[in-house]
Amino acid sequence: MEWTVGRWLAPGRVNLIGEHTDYNDGFVLPMALPMGVTCTAGVRTDGAVLVRSMQAPCDFVETTLDGLGATGWSDLPHWAHYPLGVIREFARRGHELPGVELELDGEVPMGAGLSSSAALSCSVAIALRDLYAPSVSAAEIIDIARTAENVYVGVPTGILDQSASILCTEGHVLFLDVRSGATEQIPFDLNKFGLDLLVFDTGSPHRLVDGEYAQRRVECAAAAEALGVPFLRDVRDFADVERLSDPLLRRRARHVVSENFRVLLVAEELREGFDPRSIGTTLTAGHVSLRDDYEVSTPALDVAVDTALSAGAYGARMVGGGFGGSVIALVEQEQTGRVTEAVREAFARSGFDVPRVFHAAPSAGAHRLE
Ligand code: GLA
């Protein structure tokens, strides 16, 4: 392509532990996946904005920077809201943007809870940064990508996925304190211990995810208010949670408060160089909490977790927002075939679609390819 001036990659992620804690000002511990979204970008100087996705074979969606500022987004295809949202937000913040042409291509399965949308937004954001505003900080890139999803797609996500895609490094999990923005790269070398992290993509769609996700945020805010704290992150004592009179808010708060403790525990064990087998029970406890207290799991996710554990996994849990998506399982390398087969058979018996299975190695965050 004549207009090409570069190609960028932003990865998807799995979150080792720390689900639904980001919008409660808490802690998360994600790692980047080897697969991501590539953005091939070319400079334009005529104010035109052209975007195309190889996953939605069609011609370029064409608009202009001025056009993006006006209303009329409802006529645009859904996928295009992500890149165009990033472009619009980038320009809205005053960064010089004379026009751009983008081609997007992705390998992260969509709707699998592996952050395909953050990979998409982040690949565009870093391409724009490198082409037009190299001094923009990583924190602002993350904020631009998140704002694009919140405002122009209409999904009220926290900051986990975009932070993972931008900040993760190969061979590490990223410990992020969402409140302070402090980060720490913690080595996560499963191979050294003869272990593997398997990902089972259940292929079940994120049913009702938008509405239910937003609802969980509202419930957490209500629980924090009832406890007299700004965010559930500020609850230090489980006894406070148990004092909540509303049983639903009590369950939601119990998940968030205990999940923050689980993140701190796993981060500490890995930081200290413990055998990662030791984190397995904490991962599984995270799943039980998401299933029973936060109520975001599904029968397929539960079958994958229960079967992986019965087949010998040290720990297993759903990842991402829930209501479908993927499960991770920490397994002995020699057991990967056995665990995979067991989950496949259980899915067949339960009438679920054949899950897609791959192994996750902690990979590099977003970067330029060429
Ligand atoms: C989705 C959101 C994230 C986070 C997770 C749950 O992936 O995009 O911000 O809230 O769900 O941990």
Residues whose N, C-alpha, C, O or C-beta is under 5 A from the ligand:
A	BS01	GLA	G18 E19 H20 T21 D22 T157 G158 I159 L160 D161 G320 G321
